[in-house]
């Protein structure tokens, strides 16, 4: 049975280890620490299958649309992939997102960095992609980005339409 445990002071160091194993070239330490210290309204979790930690997940909000949650630091450890556990973890995160008042989930992706498996996983789980090129957002001008979106209520999905996320490298 999949469950998630919200990050706190007691599990923060372990969560960073798991995140670094899944994303060896990225570091969520600041975001995780800010959430644990109450300096962020993001929600990050360790994901468990029974007693085994299988990954990390998270929900962010960029303040643009109160009904849009953004998937953040969602990843499953390699030995637990392709077993259906990632899809179960995503469904559990959807429940949490609905409880927090979100109607849609979105993900921002740098399409130049690969992550083909992750993009395929999200599309199989109902996400649709659109390019993100907002002239007012510096991050979108620094590479090829896409927004992947999915309704949490089986409603037609509103396209993002290049609205400004106000992103920097530090908060993407």
Helices and strands as residue ranges (DSSP letters): E 2-6, H 12-22, H 29-36, E 43-49, E 52-60, E 68-71, E 75-76, G 78-80, H 85-99, E 104-110, H 116-124, E 128-132, H 138-141, E 145-151
